[in-house]
Amino acid sequence: MGNVTSNMAAKFAFLPPSPATYGVSKDEETGKLMFTGVTPEKSMDVHQITTKSGNKVIATFWKHPFARFTLLYSHGNAADLGQMVELFIELRAHLRVNIMSYDYSGYGASTGKPTETNTYHDIEAVYNCLRTEYDLKQEDLILYGQSVGSGPTLYLASRLKRLRGAVLHSAILSGIRVLYPVKITFWFDIFKNIDRIRHVTCPVLVIHGAKDEIVNMSHGKRLYELAKDKYDPLWVKGGGHCNLETYPEYIKHLRKYINAMEKLALNNPTTKQQDDDEPNVNETKHNRCLRFRKK
């Protein structure tokens, strides 16, 4: 029974667009990877990163010249990077942040198969790329998880103790809890966010639509209740599961959160010792958005 339910939750959790909405090629002159349909003046780097699972995932880094923070964005389960381009351009401009995003294994031009474990390996590899390629510190990183992307987001956030912040957008309590109103966590559940949120030490912003028919707002409210360091949540009146970005209060509230994190950074500057102690997560043990199908 457990395996059947777990497999069903996993099946509904991953719906990669087929075919992929973009392609990746190599520039003959520079040898750099290029993202189909995005011109160089967009200030976007393309990476192909090998994970612990041996998969090669595609990641894009959108640079802002005056960015204080970098957003590591984990998208929903029915999207790939090609569908996220316009959103990333808007977020970069309005929030004045760099944005690193990636396609899970089996999505877009990333190799492998989409599984819960692979998403964890994916985000670990992308985080390490940020550290090595861009010299990024935890204190300058904000994790952002949309829908099923809240799974890898909270997985990593629970491990990084000096992380600047985390945003949970239409997040889930767990995979099975989207399908059934269970009160306990079963061993065969996937994306056990309800347990991991308790280990996150950075300020957490929860955003959820009041009319979300895919992931009930009760998921967002419970995650907010369980967060140790709560930031003012945003409950979007009339908002559904896939349209929160269209509401003006969405970007306004995100900007307010980013400003608050900047003030926090000024009051708690990074020390040299903290820089030297920066861990490598690989050394530890192991839109568009979510569309769970209900009966």
N, C-alpha and C positions, 0 to 999 in steps of 0.2 A: 504493500500500500504506500509506504514511504517513498520508495523509488519511483513509483508511478506518479505520485503527486509532485515530487521534485522534478522529474523529467518534464511533466506538463508545464510547471512553472517556468522552467528553463526554456522550453519551446516557445512559450508566449513572450518571454523576456527578450528574445533576440529575433528581430525582423529586418535584417539588412536589406537595403534597396537592391533590387536586381533588375537590370544590370547596375553597376556602380555609376554614379552621376558625374564622375571625373576620371581623369587619367593622370599618370605621372610619367614624365620623360626626362632625359638628360640633355642639358645644353652641350652641344658639340664643342663650343669654344671654352667654356668655363668648367665643364664637367659637373656643374651643379644640377640638382634635381629641379625640375620645373613642374608646376601645377597647371594642368590644362585649363585655359580660360582666364587665368589671372596673370596680368602683365607685371613686369618687374617693378614698376613704380608703385605698386601696392605695398611695397616694403614687407614682403612675406618670404620667409625661408621655408624650404621643404626638407624634411628629414626622413630617412628610412632607418628605423631603429630595431635592433634585434633584441628580443625579450628572452627571459629565462626559459620559456617554452620552446625557443628556437624560431618563433614566428618573427616576421619582419613587418612592423607596423609603420604606417605613414603618419607623420605629425607635421603640423604647420605652425610656424612662429610668426605672429603679426607684431611688428615693431612700432612703438610710439616713441617719438624723439624725446619726450619729456616724462616718460612713465616712471612712477615711483614703485609700482608693484607689477607683478606678472600674474595673470589669471590662468590657471591650468584647468581648462574646460573639458568636462566629460559629457558628451551629448547623449540624447535619448536613443531609444533602441530601434527606431525606424528611420534613422537618418544616416548619412555619411557626410564627410567633410565638404563635398561639392555643394550640398544644400545649405551649409552653414556660412558660406563666404560673406553674404551681405550682412548677416547678423554680427559677425566678428568685426567687420569694417565699422558698423555702427557702434558697437560696444567700445572698440578701441578709441574712436573719436570722442564719444560722450564721457567715458570714464577715465580717459588718459592713462590707459594701462597697456602693457604688452599682453598678448593672448597666445597661449600655447594650447593647441587642441590636437586630437589624434583620433584615428579610426581604430576601433577594437579589432582584434584578430578576427578575420573573416568578413570584415566590413570594407567597402571601398576597394582600395588597392592594397590593403593589408592582407597578409597571408594567414593561413591557419583556420581554426574553427572558433566561433564565438562561444565561450563558456564562462562561467563565473570566475574560475581560477585564472583563465587567460586574461580577463579584464584586469585582474589584480597585477598580473605580470606586466600587462601593457602599461598601466599607469606608473608602475615602479620604473620601468625602462624610460618612459618619457620624463619623469622627474629627474632621473640621473642624467639624461641628456641636457636638461636645463642647468644642472649643476656644472657639468663638464664643458658644455659649449657656450654657456652664457654666464657662468660663474654666479649663479643664483643661490641666494641663501634662503633658508626657511622663512626668516623674518620678512622677506620681500615677496612671499608667495601667498596667494589666495586660491584655494581650491574651489571649483564651481562644478556642481553635479546636477544635471537636469534629469529628472525622472529616473530611469534605470541607471543613469550615470551617477546617481547618488551612492550606488554600491561601491564602485572603485574609489569615489571621492572620500567616503567615510572610512574605507579600508586604509587609505593612505593617511588621512587626517588623524586617525587614532594612533598612528606610529610616529608622527612628527610633532614633537612636543614644543617646538618654538615657531610653529606655523603662524602666519599673521592672521588668517581668517578662513572661513569656509561658508559657502553659499549653497543651500539646498533648495532647488527649484522643482516644485511638483514632485517631491521625493517620496519614496516608498519606505514603509517600515520593514518589509521583507517581501520576497516574491510571493509566498503563499498567502500572506495577509492581503494581497491585492485580490486574490481569487476567493478566499474564504475568511470570515471574521473570527479567526482563531485568537485565543487569549494567551497561549503559551508558544514558545519557540521550539519547533521540532528540529531534531538533528539533521533532517534531510531538507530543511528550508534553504533558500538561496538568498544572498544579499541581506544578511541579518543586521540591517541598519539599526534596529531597535536596541540591539546589544552594543554595537560599536559606538553609537553616539555618546554613550556614557564615558568613553575613554578619550574623547576629544577635548582638548584644553584651550583651544583658541575661540575667539568670538564667532558664534554661528548665527547666520542670517537665514531664516526660513521664509520662502515665498511660495504661496499656494493659491490656487483659484477656488473661490467659494462654490463654484458650479462645476467643479471637476468631476466628470462622470466616469473617468477611468481610474484615477487614484483619489479616493475620497479625501476631503480636506482634513479629516480626522488623522490621517497619516502625518501631515505636516504639523498639526497641533500637538500630537504626541511627541514627535521629534523635538519640537520647541520646548515642551515641558521637560524632557529628559536632558536637554543640553546643559552643560555645566556653566558655560559662559554665553548667556543669551544676548542677542542684539534684537532690537525692536523688529518683530516679524511684519511681513506684508501679506495680508489676506485680501486678495483682489476680488472685489465684489463683481459678480457676473463673469469672472474669469473661468475659463475651462482648463483643459489639460495642455493644449497646444497653441494657445494664443496670448499668453501673458505678456509677451514682448510688445504686443500692440497697444497695451494700456499705458498712458502717460505716467502713471504712478510707478510703473515698473522701473524705468530708467532713472526717475527722480529718486526713488528709494535706494537704488543701487549706488547712485552717486553720493548720497548721504552716507551710506555705509563705507564707501571707499574713503571719503573725507574723514570719517571717524577713525578708520584704521591708520590713516596718515598721522593724525594727532597722537594716536597710541604709539606709533613708531617713534615719534619725536620724544615722547615721554619715557620710552623704554628703548634706548639705542642699543644696537648690538655691540657686545664686547669682543675684544680680540680673542679671548679664551673660547667664547662660544663659536667664533669662526673656525678655530682650530679643531673643535670637537664635532664639527658637522658630520653626521653619520651617512653611510651609504646604505640605502634600504635593501639593496641586494645582498647585504651581509647578514640580514635577518632571516629567520625561517619564513620558511614560508608562512524643419524640425520635423525624423523630425522629432519625435519624442516617443515615450513609452505608449504602447497600445496593447495592453493585456486584453485578451478576449474573455469576457465573462460568459457564463452559461445563461 
